[in-house]
Amino acid sequence: MKKLFILLGFSILTSCSSIKHSEQKPFLWEGANVYFLLTDRFKNGDSSNDVNFNRTEKAAVLRGFEGGDLRGVIQKIDENYFSDLGINAIWMTPLVEQIHGVTNEGTGKTYGFHGYWAKDWTELDPNFGTKDDLKELVEKAHKKGIRIVLDAVINHTGPVTNIDAAYPNSWVRTEPTCTYNNYKNTTECTLVANLPDILTESNEPVELPPLLVEKWKKEGKYEAEMKSLDAFFARTGFPRAPKYYIMKWLADYVQNYGIDGYRIDTVKHTNEDVWKDFQKVCQESFDIYKRNNPSKVLDNNLFFTVGEVYGYGISQKQDYDFGDKKVNYYENAFKSLINFDFKGDANKSYEELFSNYSQLLNSDLNGKTVMNYLTSHDDGSPFDKERKRTFEAGTKLLLAPGISQVYYGDETARTLTVAGAEGDANLRSNMNWEDLSNNVATQKLVKHYQKLGQFRANHPAVGAGLHKKLSDTPYYFSRILTNGKFTDKVIIGLDLEGKLKEFNVNGVFKEGEQVRDFYSKASMPVINGKVSFYSDYSTVLLEKY
């Protein structure tokens, strides 16, 4: 029977015992396996929405809309692409309506394909899809145990173009440009020229921007939007300051669709109290969604936020240093921050990397966590830029303590250098689906990511447990997690030589207990505190069978 399962393929290789394990295990953000994708570059599922707002001006290489949309993500959820990778959370770039025009930042004409140039936070950009698409996506993801994280931008609007007016001076500043040499010159300034900065430090009530009033009246939604805003400000007691309008608009996606979290953009470029308020608003909206949709509640986790404090790394523990001021963002609503150290730390040995992260996460960062990544949409110095260490990259990312963030195409070795592209456009190439269909090397790499990712998803101990080295040669270690009544124990071996694998599992697995290597599917009992079996692979993932 086991041979039959092997022939049926890896994606359905789930034993009855591991299914039971999955049903009883908690979902812990501390050990989540997150897939980060640029909506416009992942998959075009609906070509009818490829051009909107007359966005027909020729853009520079990879700086225009390429057609990716929510419908494409839905198709891959339906096909179990994410489930087969062991992904239990998908983070997508911002979906809100972008500026309609084109601008040049010095790298050629660019549209807001990436989602970070908001024009109207209350609408989805039709290039990405509809609100019905988002509703379907969230519900289908949740049915497969996958959480949805959207991307929140409160720091700035989109650039001004010949068809996109600036928000009024009561809402934004257009100068000076940040110099980043102290706290004030990082927060009270524009990130770059022509990127209007929301006055997030202000609590002064302001009227709606005329451009939104005019737009909403044309769309026939002005009265409904005003009524909703009145209710929000009456309920919360917040002043009608710019930041609170935007918080309300972003929280509506939580309340209306049940998204599970926000990755928050440009965190260090606003005063830190902004994020305490945003977390509060989102949590209240999350609670309202759960009360209104009791049958759709996945668990009792709080609303998740992970902050992009550019340049923060786990080595800094809880403080980010501006030079003249230190800020603890973990004390300002964040349970997790993106870890910019990881791409460098991945050059260290497995044990140095894993033991150091485990020690920090269980001491200085106890109760907090970091999101590790190797490549991203705006880091021009990724680990393995030439994609020559792809298996090692996947192993280190998916087995490191903390949250793992797989950037779309890490698992398929999508190119990070594109002829004619400048700057971060190289990092944002279209997903290489053809390689996955036709390239044997790509298929092998994906299978490696699938095995490690599914093991990680099945075992919260991998990302959230305590690491302990058990042997230098051969190199193997345990990860053990206790969360309430739930206990999870695994042993992992890496860079193993020879087909015969022998491990001392005493203290992790009990005598006589049946154990399985998830990587090779070999199973064996524990005899005299040890397991012994044959495998062609250099990686071993031991679990109770």
C-alpha positions as CSV (number, residue, x, y, z in Angstrom):
1,M,0.0,0.0,0.0
2,K,2.8,2.4,0.8
3,K,4.4,1.7,-2.6
4,L,1.0,2.7,-4.2
5,F,1.1,6.0,-2.3
6,I,4.6,6.7,-3.5
7,L,3.5,6.2,-7.1
8,L,0.5,8.6,-6.6
9,G,2.9,11.5,-6.0
10,F,4.3,13.6,-3.2
11,S,1.5,16.0,-2.7
12,I,-0.9,13.3,-1.4
13,L,1.7,11.6,0.7
14,T,0.1,12.3,4.1
15,S,-0.2,9.4,6.5
16,C,-3.2,9.0,8.8
17,S,-1.1,9.7,11.8
18,S,0.1,13.1,10.4
19,I,-3.5,14.0,9.5
20,K,-4.4,13.5,13.1
21,H,-1.4,15.5,14.1
22,S,-2.5,18.4,11.8
23,E,-6.0,18.4,13.3
24,Q,-4.8,18.9,16.8
25,K,-1.8,21.2,16.2
26,P,-2.2,24.9,16.8
27,F,-1.4,27.5,14.1
28,L,1.4,29.6,15.5
29,W,2.5,32.8,13.7
30,E,5.9,32.3,15.3
31,G,6.5,29.3,13.0
32,A,4.5,30.3,10.0
33,N,5.6,29.5,6.5
34,V,4.7,32.7,4.5
35,Y,4.6,33.0,0.7
36,F,5.2,36.6,-0.5
37,L,4.1,37.5,-4.0
38,L,3.7,40.6,-6.1
39,T,0.2,40.3,-7.3
40,D,1.0,41.8,-10.7
41,R,3.8,39.4,-11.3
42,F,2.6,36.1,-10.0
43,K,-0.1,34.8,-12.5
44,N,-2.5,36.4,-14.9
45,G,-5.8,34.7,-14.3
46,D,-8.0,37.2,-16.0
47,S,-6.6,39.0,-19.1
48,S,-9.8,41.1,-19.4
49,N,-8.5,43.4,-16.6
50,D,-5.0,44.0,-17.9
51,V,-5.5,47.6,-18.9
52,N,-7.5,50.2,-16.9
53,F,-7.6,54.0,-16.6
54,N,-6.0,54.2,-20.0
55,R,-2.7,53.0,-18.7
56,T,-1.3,52.5,-22.2
57,E,1.9,54.6,-22.1
58,K,5.0,52.4,-22.7
59,A,6.8,51.8,-19.4
60,A,10.5,50.9,-18.8
61,V,11.4,47.2,-18.6
62,L,9.3,45.5,-15.9
63,R,7.9,48.9,-14.7
64,G,4.4,48.6,-16.1
65,F,1.5,46.3,-15.3
66,E,2.2,42.7,-16.5
67,G,-1.3,41.3,-15.9
68,G,-1.0,39.3,-12.6
69,D,-4.1,39.4,-10.5
70,L,-6.2,37.9,-7.7
71,R,-7.8,35.5,-10.1
72,G,-4.3,34.0,-10.8
73,V,-3.7,33.6,-7.1
74,I,-7.1,31.9,-6.7
75,Q,-6.2,29.5,-9.5
76,K,-3.1,28.4,-7.7
77,I,-4.9,28.1,-4.4
78,D,-7.4,25.8,-6.2
79,E,-4.5,23.8,-7.7
80,N,-3.0,23.3,-4.2
81,Y,0.2,25.0,-5.3
82,F,0.6,26.7,-1.9
83,S,-0.6,23.7,0.1
84,D,1.9,21.5,-1.6
85,L,4.6,23.9,-0.6
86,G,3.5,23.8,3.0
87,I,2.5,27.5,2.9
88,N,0.1,28.5,5.6
89,A,0.1,32.2,5.0
90,I,0.1,34.3,1.8
91,W,1.3,37.9,1.8
92,M,0.3,39.9,-1.2
93,T,1.5,43.4,-2.2
94,P,-1.1,46.2,-1.7
95,L,-4.3,45.8,-3.7
96,V,-5.8,49.3,-3.3
97,E,-6.4,51.6,-6.3
98,Q,-3.1,53.0,-7.6
99,I,-2.4,56.3,-9.2
100,H,-3.7,56.2,-12.8
101,G,-0.7,57.9,-14.5
102,V,3.0,57.1,-15.0
103,T,6.0,58.7,-13.3
104,N,9.7,58.5,-13.7
105,E,11.9,58.0,-10.6
106,G,15.0,58.1,-12.6
107,T,14.7,54.5,-13.8
108,G,12.3,55.0,-16.6
109,K,8.5,55.5,-16.8
110,T,6.8,53.5,-14.1
111,Y,3.2,52.6,-13.2
112,G,2.0,51.6,-9.7
113,F,2.0,47.9,-10.6
114,H,3.6,47.1,-7.2
115,G,0.7,48.5,-5.2
116,Y,2.6,51.0,-3.0
117,W,1.3,54.2,-4.7
118,A,-2.2,54.6,-3.4
119,K,-4.7,56.9,-4.9
120,D,-7.9,55.6,-3.1
121,W,-7.6,53.2,-0.2
122,T,-11.3,52.3,-0.3
123,E,-11.1,50.6,-3.7
124,L,-9.2,47.7,-5.2
125,D,-7.2,48.5,-8.3
126,P,-9.1,46.9,-11.2
127,N,-5.8,45.6,-12.6
128,F,-5.6,43.3,-9.5
129,G,-9.3,42.3,-9.5
130,T,-12.5,43.0,-7.7
131,K,-13.7,42.9,-4.1
132,D,-15.6,39.7,-5.0
133,D,-12.3,38.2,-6.1
134,L,-10.7,39.1,-2.8
135,K,-13.7,37.6,-0.9
136,E,-13.4,34.4,-2.8
137,L,-9.6,34.3,-2.4
138,V,-9.8,34.7,1.4
139,E,-12.5,32.1,1.8
140,K,-10.8,29.5,-0.4
141,A,-7.5,30.1,1.3
142,H,-9.0,29.7,4.8
143,K,-10.7,26.5,3.8
144,K,-7.2,25.1,3.1
145,G,-5.8,26.5,6.4
146,I,-4.0,29.4,4.7
147,R,-4.1,32.8,6.3
148,I,-4.1,36.0,4.1
149,V,-1.8,38.9,4.9
150,L,-2.2,42.2,2.9
151,D,0.2,45.0,2.8
152,A,-0.6,48.3,4.5
153,V,0.8,51.7,3.5
154,I,0.0,54.6,5.8
155,N,3.2,56.6,5.3
156,H,2.6,58.1,1.9
157,T,0.3,58.5,-1.1
158,G,1.2,57.8,-4.7
159,P,3.3,60.2,-6.7
160,V,1.7,63.2,-8.4
161,T,1.4,62.8,-12.1
162,N,-0.2,64.8,-14.9
163,I,-3.5,63.0,-14.2
164,D,-3.1,62.4,-10.4
165,A,-3.5,65.4,-8.2
166,A,-1.7,65.8,-4.9
167,Y,-3.6,65.3,-1.7
168,P,-4.0,68.7,0.1
169,N,-1.4,70.3,2.3
170,S,-3.6,69.4,5.3
171,W,-2.9,65.7,4.5
172,V,0.6,65.6,3.2
173,R,4.0,67.2,3.0
174,T,6.0,67.3,-0.2
175,E,9.3,68.3,1.3
176,P,12.0,67.9,2.6
177,T,13.3,64.6,1.3
178,C,14.5,62.3,4.1
179,T,18.3,62.3,4.8
180,Y,17.9,59.4,7.3
181,N,20.7,60.7,9.7
182,N,18.4,61.0,12.7
183,Y,14.9,60.3,13.9
184,K,13.3,63.5,12.6
185,N,15.0,63.3,9.3
186,T,13.5,59.8,8.9
187,T,10.0,60.5,10.0
188,E,9.0,64.1,9.1
189,C,10.0,64.0,5.4
190,T,9.3,62.3,2.1
191,L,11.1,59.0,1.4
192,V,12.0,60.2,-2.1
193,A,11.1,63.2,-4.3
194,N,7.5,63.3,-5.5
195,L,6.2,60.8,-2.9
196,P,3.9,62.9,-0.7
197,D,4.3,62.0,2.9
198,I,1.1,61.6,5.1
199,L,1.2,63.9,8.1
200,T,1.0,60.9,10.4
201,E,2.3,62.8,13.4
202,S,-0.7,65.2,13.3
203,N,-3.9,64.8,15.3
204,E,-5.6,67.8,13.7
205,P,-9.0,67.1,12.1
206,V,-9.1,67.6,8.4
207,E,-11.6,67.4,5.6
208,L,-11.6,64.7,3.0
209,P,-9.3,65.4,0.0
210,P,-11.4,67.1,-2.8
211,L,-10.1,64.5,-5.3
212,L,-11.7,61.7,-3.2
213,V,-15.0,63.6,-2.7
214,E,-15.3,64.2,-6.5
215,K,-14.3,60.6,-7.3
216,W,-16.7,59.1,-4.9
217,K,-19.6,61.2,-6.1
218,K,-18.9,60.1,-9.6
219,E,-18.9,56.5,-8.5
220,G,-22.1,57.0,-6.5
221,K,-20.6,56.0,-3.2
222,Y,-20.0,59.3,-1.4
223,E,-23.0,59.1,1.0
224,A,-22.2,55.5,2.0
225,E,-18.5,56.3,2.6
226,M,-19.4,59.4,4.7
227,K,-21.8,57.4,6.8
228,S,-19.2,54.7,7.4
229,L,-16.6,57.3,8.3
230,D,-19.0,59.0,10.7
231,A,-19.7,55.7,12.4
232,F,-16.0,54.8,12.7
233,F,-15.0,58.1,14.3
234,A,-18.0,58.0,16.6
235,R,-17.1,54.5,17.7
236,T,-13.4,55.0,18.2
237,G,-13.3,58.6,19.4
238,F,-10.3,59.3,17.2
239,P,-9.9,62.8,15.6
240,R,-10.5,63.0,11.9
241,A,-6.7,63.2,11.3
242,P,-5.3,61.8,8.0
243,K,-3.8,58.7,9.6
244,Y,-7.1,57.6,11.1
245,Y,-8.9,57.9,7.9
246,I,-6.4,55.6,6.3
247,M,-6.5,53.2,9.3
248,K,-10.2,53.0,8.9
249,W,-10.0,52.3,5.2
250,L,-7.4,49.5,5.7
251,A,-9.3,48.0,8.6
252,D,-12.4,47.7,6.4
253,Y,-10.6,44.9,4.5
254,V,-10.3,43.1,7.8
255,Q,-13.9,43.6,8.9
256,N,-15.4,42.9,5.5
257,Y,-13.3,40.0,4.2
258,G,-11.6,38.5,7.3
259,I,-8.0,39.0,6.3
260,D,-5.7,37.7,9.0
261,G,-2.9,40.2,9.1
262,Y,-1.0,43.2,7.6
263,R,2.6,43.5,6.6
264,I,3.2,47.1,7.4
265,D,5.3,49.2,5.0
266,T,7.8,51.9,6.0
267,V,7.3,51.5,9.7
268,K,10.2,53.6,10.8
269,H,9.1,56.6,8.7
270,T,6.3,57.4,11.0
271,N,6.0,58.0,14.8
272,E,5.7,54.6,16.5
273,D,2.4,55.4,18.2
274,V,0.8,55.2,14.8
275,W,1.2,51.5,14.9
276,K,-0.3,51.0,18.3
277,D,-3.4,52.7,17.1
278,F,-3.4,50.8,13.8
279,Q,-3.1,47.4,15.7
280,K,-6.0,48.5,17.9
281,V,-8.2,49.4,15.0
282,C,-7.4,46.2,13.1
283,Q,-8.0,44.0,16.1
284,E,-11.4,45.6,16.7
285,S,-12.3,45.0,13.1
286,F,-11.0,41.4,13.3
287,D,-13.2,40.9,16.3
288,I,-16.2,42.3,14.5
289,Y,-15.6,40.0,11.5
290,K,-15.4,37.0,13.8
291,R,-18.7,37.9,15.6
292,N,-20.4,38.5,12.3
293,N,-19.0,35.3,10.7
294,P,-18.7,32.6,13.5
295,S,-18.7,29.7,11.1
296,K,-15.6,31.2,9.3
297,V,-13.4,31.7,12.4
298,L,-10.2,29.8,12.1
299,D,-8.8,30.1,15.6
300,N,-8.4,32.6,18.5
301,N,-5.2,34.2,17.2
302,L,-5.0,37.9,17.5
303,F,-4.8,40.0,14.3
304,F,-1.2,39.6,13.0
305,T,1.1,42.5,12.1
306,V,4.7,42.3,10.9
307,G,6.6,45.5,10.5
308,E,9.1,46.5,7.8
309,V,11.6,48.5,9.8
310,Y,14.1,48.8,7.0
311,G,17.5,47.7,8.3
312,Y,16.3,46.1,11.5
313,G,17.9,42.7,12.2
314,I,17.6,40.1,14.9
315,S,21.0,41.0,16.2
316,Q,19.6,44.3,17.3
317,K,17.2,42.4,19.6
318,Q,14.3,44.8,20.4
319,D,15.7,48.2,19.7
320,Y,16.2,50.0,16.4
321,D,18.8,52.8,16.6
322,F,18.2,56.0,14.6
323,G,21.5,57.5,15.9
324,D,19.9,60.0,18.2
325,K,17.1,57.8,19.4
326,K,16.3,54.2,20.0
327,V,12.8,52.8,19.4
328,N,11.4,49.5,20.5
329,Y,8.8,48.6,17.9
330,Y,7.9,45.4,19.7
331,E,6.5,47.6,22.4
332,N,4.5,49.5,19.8
333,A,2.1,46.8,18.7
334,F,4.4,44.5,16.7
335,K,4.9,40.8,17.6
336,S,7.1,40.4,14.5
337,L,9.5,42.4,12.5
338,I,11.1,41.6,9.1
339,N,14.7,40.4,9.8
340,F,17.1,42.1,7.4
341,D,20.0,40.1,9.0
342,F,19.0,36.8,7.6
343,K,20.3,37.1,4.1
344,G,23.8,37.7,5.6
345,D,23.4,35.1,8.4
346,A,22.6,32.5,5.8
347,N,26.3,32.4,4.9
348,K,27.0,30.9,8.3
349,S,27.0,27.2,9.1
350,Y,23.6,25.6,9.8
351,E,24.4,25.2,13.5
352,E,25.7,28.7,14.0
353,L,22.7,30.1,12.3
354,F,20.1,27.9,14.0
355,S,21.5,28.0,17.5
356,N,22.0,31.7,17.5
357,Y,18.4,32.4,16.3
358,S,16.9,30.0,18.8
359,Q,18.9,31.5,21.7
360,L,17.7,35.1,20.8
361,L,14.1,34.1,20.2
362,N,13.9,32.3,23.5
363,S,15.6,35.1,25.6
364,D,15.8,38.7,24.4
365,L,12.9,38.2,22.0
366,N,10.9,35.7,24.0
367,G,7.2,36.1,23.1
368,K,8.2,37.9,19.9
369,T,9.5,36.7,16.6
370,V,11.1,37.7,13.3
371,M,10.3,37.1,9.7
372,N,13.3,35.7,7.8
373,Y,13.8,36.2,4.1
374,L,16.6,35.6,1.5
375,T,15.1,37.6,-1.4
376,S,12.5,40.3,-1.6
377,H,10.9,42.9,-3.9
378,D,13.2,45.7,-2.8
379,D,16.5,44.3,-1.4
380,G,19.0,44.7,-4.2
381,S,21.6,42.5,-2.4
382,P,19.8,39.2,-1.9
383,F,21.3,36.0,-0.8
384,D,22.3,33.9,-3.8
385,K,21.4,36.5,-6.4
386,E,22.7,34.3,-9.2
387,R,20.6,31.3,-8.0
388,K,23.6,29.1,-7.6
389,R,22.9,27.9,-4.0
390,T,19.2,27.2,-4.3
391,F,18.9,24.0,-2.3
392,E,21.0,25.4,0.5
393,A,18.9,28.6,0.5
394,G,15.7,26.7,0.8
395,T,17.1,24.5,3.6
396,K,18.3,27.4,5.7
397,L,15.2,29.5,5.2
398,L,12.7,26.8,5.9
399,L,14.5,25.2,8.9
400,A,15.5,28.4,10.6
401,P,13.8,29.4,13.9
402,G,11.3,32.2,13.3
403,I,8.9,32.9,10.5
404,S,10.0,31.9,7.0
405,Q,9.2,34.2,4.1
406,V,9.4,32.5,0.7
407,Y,9.5,35.1,-2.0
408,Y,7.7,34.1,-5.1
409,G,10.1,32.2,-7.3
410,D,12.6,31.3,-4.6
411,E,11.3,27.7,-5.0
412,T,11.6,27.8,-8.8
413,A,14.9,29.8,-9.0
414,R,13.1,32.7,-10.8
415,T,15.8,35.0,-12.3
416,L,16.7,38.1,-10.3
417,T,18.6,39.7,-13.2
418,V,16.7,40.8,-16.3
419,A,18.2,42.3,-19.4
420,G,17.2,46.0,-19.7
421,A,15.7,46.2,-16.3
422,E,17.1,48.8,-13.8
423,G,17.2,48.6,-10.0
424,D,14.4,46.7,-8.1
425,A,12.7,45.8,-11.4
426,N,15.2,43.0,-11.6
427,L,13.7,41.5,-8.4
428,R,10.2,41.7,-9.8
429,S,10.3,39.5,-12.9
430,N,7.3,37.4,-13.9
431,M,6.9,34.1,-12.2
432,N,8.6,31.4,-14.3
433,W,5.8,28.9,-14.6
434,E,7.3,27.5,-17.9
435,D,10.4,26.4,-16.0
436,L,8.2,24.5,-13.5
437,S,6.5,22.7,-16.3
438,N,9.5,21.9,-18.5
439,N,12.7,22.1,-16.5
440,V,13.8,19.0,-14.5
441,A,16.1,21.0,-12.3
442,T,13.3,23.4,-11.4
443,Q,11.0,20.5,-10.6
444,K,13.7,19.0,-8.2
445,L,14.1,22.3,-6.4
446,V,10.3,22.7,-6.0
447,K,10.1,19.2,-4.6
448,H,12.8,20.1,-2.0
449,Y,10.8,23.2,-1.0
450,Q,7.6,21.1,-0.8
451,K,9.1,18.5,1.5
452,L,10.7,21.0,3.8
453,G,7.7,23.3,3.7
454,Q,5.2,20.6,4.4
455,F,7.3,19.3,7.3
456,R,7.5,22.8,8.7
457,A,3.8,23.4,8.4
458,N,3.0,20.0,10.0
459,H,5.4,20.8,12.9
460,P,5.2,24.2,14.6
461,A,8.3,23.1,16.5
462,V,10.5,23.7,13.4
463,G,9.9,27.5,13.5
464,A,8.7,28.1,17.0
465,G,10.4,25.3,19.0
466,L,13.7,25.2,21.0
467,H,16.7,24.1,19.0
468,K,19.2,21.6,20.4
469,K,22.2,20.2,18.6
470,L,22.4,16.4,19.1
471,S,25.4,15.5,17.1
472,D,28.2,17.2,15.1
473,T,29.1,14.3,12.8
474,P,26.7,13.4,11.4
475,Y,25.0,16.7,12.0
476,Y,21.5,16.5,13.5
477,F,19.4,18.4,16.0
478,S,16.1,18.4,17.7
479,R,13.3,21.0,17.8
480,I,10.9,20.7,20.7
481,L,7.8,22.9,21.3
482,T,5.3,22.9,24.2
483,N,2.3,25.1,23.7
484,G,-0.4,24.5,26.3
485,K,-1.3,20.8,26.1
486,F,0.3,20.5,22.7
487,T,3.8,19.1,22.4
488,D,5.7,18.7,19.1
489,K,9.1,17.0,18.7
490,V,11.2,16.5,15.6
491,I,14.8,15.6,14.7
492,I,16.4,16.9,11.6
493,G,19.7,15.8,10.0
494,L,21.5,17.8,7.2
495,D,24.4,17.2,4.8
496,L,24.4,13.5,5.7
497,E,26.7,11.1,3.8
498,G,26.0,7.5,2.8
499,K,22.8,5.7,2.4
500,L,22.7,4.2,5.9
501,K,21.3,6.7,8.4
502,E,21.6,6.1,12.1
503,F,20.4,8.5,14.9
504,N,20.3,8.5,18.6
505,V,16.8,9.7,19.3
506,N,16.8,9.1,23.1
507,G,14.9,11.9,24.9
508,V,13.0,12.9,21.8
509,F,11.2,9.7,20.7
510,K,10.2,6.9,23.0
511,E,11.5,3.3,22.9
512,G,9.4,1.2,20.5
513,E,7.8,4.3,19.0
514,Q,7.3,4.3,15.2
515,V,9.2,7.1,13.5
516,R,9.2,8.3,9.9
517,D,11.6,10.2,7.8
518,F,9.3,12.7,6.1
519,Y,11.9,13.4,3.4
520,S,12.4,9.8,2.1
521,K,9.2,8.3,3.6
522,A,11.1,5.5,5.3
523,S,9.6,4.5,8.6
524,M,11.2,2.5,11.5
525,P,10.8,1.8,15.2
526,V,13.0,3.2,18.0
527,I,15.2,0.4,19.2
528,N,17.6,0.9,22.1
529,G,17.1,4.7,21.8
530,K,18.1,4.7,18.2
531,V,16.7,4.6,14.6
532,S,18.4,3.1,11.6
533,F,17.3,3.1,8.0
534,Y,18.4,3.6,4.4
535,S,17.9,6.8,2.4
536,D,19.4,8.2,-0.8
537,Y,19.0,11.7,0.5
538,S,21.3,13.9,2.5
539,T,18.4,15.4,4.4
540,V,16.4,13.6,7.1
541,L,13.2,14.9,8.7
542,L,12.2,12.6,11.6
543,E,8.7,12.7,13.0
544,K,6.5,10.5,15.1
545,Y,4.6,8.3,12.7
